[in-house]
Amino acid sequence: MVPHDPGTDAEPANSRVRGVVTVVGGAVSDHIYRVDQVPSAGPEAHGRFEAHPGGKGLNRAVAAARLGLRSRLVSAVGDDEAGRRILAYLRAERVDTEHVRVVPGVPSAITMVVVNPTGVSTTIGCREDGIVPDVEHIGDGLAAADVVLLTFEQPSWVIDRVLAAVGSLRPAPVLIVHAAPPIEAPHDLHRNLDTIDYLIGAPWELGDLAGMRDADFDTSVAPWLRERGVRSVCAVEHLACRVRSETANLDLSANPAARQGDSPGGGAAFGAALAYRLLATKRRATGPDYYWATAAMASTSVDGPVPDGMPTAAAIDAIVARHPAPR
């Protein structure tokens, strides 16, 4: 464990489960458009607009901190007002920002998210090439991590460096990868797939990584990924989860507590909750752990800023108590 730097404001909110989660991913300014329906070309859609800090990396770092874990983010922002807002938000949420690089002369990344009333969303990302973490010192950001959570928001060469760096660490942290957003050259990552303990994504995202986007998850995609060393493959879609691994072969429906059919924050809640359970049990994930992570997705909402909707451990426990796993 690394000593706490008071300047990061990163002490966990509770200490029921201890561990360091390092998230490598994006920290952006989310421009959210909540519409009655996602528009096609031509017709006008009605809705409302809001802007706030977001990004797949930021959302997962906040989710881990909300669960009481020591959370740090490896990312980059511009030296602008948006970047300062992102850093202030992370620190207020007790996320360690020591490894968030501030890039001078470059604007912070923006993601436009269009969300309909059921939680289904469409995104457009706008990021300058220079908005990347400090890759030369990526090992420093990963040091002392018990769990590393990686998204695909960075260029493929950065993701490849992270996978290689995690694979070289001893003892090796648990590596959870969310295969989103899609990358241009997924085959560049195939040589390091055997470093991944838990691979999460929508079925088509996992298929895209495997080079077979339209293939069947059960008969083609999951077996292909498992044959190349991924220990557990988790297809997460519409707040439900399918797991294919050595220790679990599960099909979990969305928890009955879910208030909508999908949520922009569902994947972040699932990944952080899975990390929490791995640290709590100190073993490979089994059915109850995946059920708890699926319940975490149900507690997120389509209303308000995405990271603000990340649940506490007590909130997830309450959902599981109301809706126990079927026997």
TARAGI-V963517 format. One record per residue. N is the residue number from 1. BURIAL is # if it has 16 or more other C-alpha atoms within 10 Angstrom, else .. D_FIRST is the distance of its C-alpha to the first C-alpha in whole Angstrom. Layout:
BEGIN
N_BURIAL_D_FIRST + N_BURIAL_D_FIRST
END
This chain:
BEGIN
1_._0 + 2_._4 + 3_._7 + 4_._9 + 5_._12 + 6_._15 + 7_._17 + 8_#_15 + 9_#_16 + 10_#_13 + 11_#_12 + 12_#_13 + 13_._17 + 14_._16 + 15_._14 + 16_._16 + 17_#_14 + 18_._10 + 19_#_8 + 20_#_7 + 21_#_11 + 22_#_12 + 23_#_16 + 24_#_18 + 25_#_22 + 26_#_24 + 27_#_24 + 28_#_28 + 29_#_31 + 30_#_32 + 31_#_36 + 32_#_37 + 33_#_40 + 34_#_41 + 35_#_45 + 36_._47 + 37_#_47 + 38_#_46 + 39_._48 + 40_._50 + 41_._52 + 42_._55 + 43_._54 + 44_._53 + 45_._50 + 46_._49 + 47_._46 + 48_._44 + 49_._41 + 50_._38 + 51_#_35 + 52_#_31 + 53_#_28 + 54_#_27 + 55_#_26 + 56_#_25 + 57_#_21 + 58_#_22 + 59_#_23 + 60_#_20 + 61_#_17 + 62_#_19 + 63_#_20 + 64_#_16 + 65_#_16 + 66_#_19 + 67_#_18 + 68_#_15 + 69_#_12 + 70_#_10 + 71_#_12 + 72_#_12 + 73_#_16 + 74_#_17 + 75_#_21 + 76_#_23 + 77_#_26 + 78_#_29 + 79_#_30 + 80_._32 + 81_._32 + 82_#_31 + 83_#_28 + 84_._28 + 85_._28 + 86_#_25 + 87_#_23 + 88_#_24 + 89_#_24 + 90_#_20 + 91_#_19 + 92_._21 + 93_#_20 + 94_#_16 + 95_#_15 + 96_#_13 + 97_#_16 + 98_#_15 + 99_#_16 + 100_#_19 + 101_#_22 + 102_#_25 + 103_#_28 + 104_._31 + 105_._34 + 106_#_33 + 107_#_34 + 108_#_31 + 109_#_31 + 110_#_33 + 111_#_34 + 112_#_37 + 113_#_36 + 114_#_40 + 115_#_39 + 116_#_42 + 117_#_43 + 118_#_41 + 119_#_38 + 120_#_39 + 121_#_38 + 122_._39 + 123_._37 + 124_._37 + 125_._35 + 126_._35 + 127_#_33 + 128_._34 + 129_._33 + 130_._31 + 131_#_28 + 132_#_26 + 133_#_22 + 134_#_21 + 135_#_22 + 136_._22 + 137_._18 + 138_#_17 + 139_#_15 + 140_._13 + 141_#_13 + 142_#_12 + 143_#_9 + 144_#_6 + 145_#_8 + 146_#_9 + 147_#_12 + 148_#_14 + 149_#_17 + 150_#_20 + 151_#_23 + 152_#_26 + 153_#_27 + 154_#_27 + 155_._29 + 156_#_29 + 157_._28 + 158_#_25 + 159_#_24 + 160_#_25 + 161_#_23 + 162_#_20 + 163_#_21 + 164_#_22 + 165_#_18 + 166_#_17 + 167_#_19 + 168_._18 + 169_._15 + 170_._14 + 171_._13 + 172_#_14 + 173_#_12 + 174_#_15 + 175_#_17 + 176_#_19 + 177_#_22 + 178_#_25 + 179_#_28 + 180_#_29 + 181_._31 + 182_#_33 + 183_#_33 + 184_._36 + 185_._35 + 186_._33 + 187_._35 + 188_._32 + 189_#_29 + 190_#_31 + 191_._30 + 192_#_26 + 193_#_27 + 194_#_26 + 195_#_22 + 196_#_22 + 197_#_21 + 198_#_23 + 199_#_25 + 200_#_27 + 201_#_30 + 202_#_33 + 203_#_36 + 204_#_37 + 205_#_34 + 206_#_33 + 207_#_36 + 208_#_36 + 209_#_33 + 210_#_35 + 211_#_38 + 212_#_40 + 213_._40 + 214_._43 + 215_#_42 + 216_._42 + 217_#_38 + 218_._39 + 219_._42 + 220_._40 + 221_#_37 + 222_#_35 + 223_._36 + 224_#_36 + 225_#_32 + 226_#_32 + 227_._34 + 228_#_32 + 229_#_28 + 230_#_27 + 231_#_26 + 232_#_27 + 233_#_29 + 234_#_29 + 235_#_32 + 236_#_31 + 237_#_34 + 238_#_36 + 239_#_33 + 240_#_34 + 241_#_32 + 242_#_33 + 243_#_31 + 244_#_32 + 245_#_30 + 246_._30 + 247_._29 + 248_#_31 + 249_._34 + 250_#_34 + 251_#_36 + 252_#_35 + 253_._37 + 254_#_36 + 255_#_35 + 256_._38 + 257_._36 + 258_#_36 + 259_._38 + 260_#_39 + 261_#_39 + 262_#_36 + 263_#_34 + 264_#_32 + 265_#_29 + 266_#_29 + 267_#_27 + 268_#_24 + 269_#_24 + 270_#_24 + 271_#_21 + 272_#_19 + 273_#_20 + 274_#_20 + 275_#_17 + 276_#_16 + 277_#_19 + 278_#_17 + 279_#_14 + 280_._16 + 281_._18 + 282_._16 + 283_._19 + 284_#_21 + 285_#_23 + 286_#_26 + 287_#_29 + 288_._28 + 289_#_24 + 290_#_27 + 291_#_29 + 292_#_26 + 293_#_25 + 294_#_29 + 295_#_29 + 296_#_27 + 297_#_29 + 298_#_32 + 299_#_30 + 300_#_30 + 301_#_33 + 302_#_35 + 303_._36 + 304_._34 + 305_#_31 + 306_#_29 + 307_#_26 + 308_#_27 + 309_#_28 + 310_#_25 + 311_#_25 + 312_#_23 + 313_#_22 + 314_._25 + 315_._27 + 316_#_26 + 317_._27 + 318_._30 + 319_#_31 + 320_#_31 + 321_._32 + 322_._35 + 323_._36 + 324_._34 + 325_._34 + 326_._38 + 327_._38
END
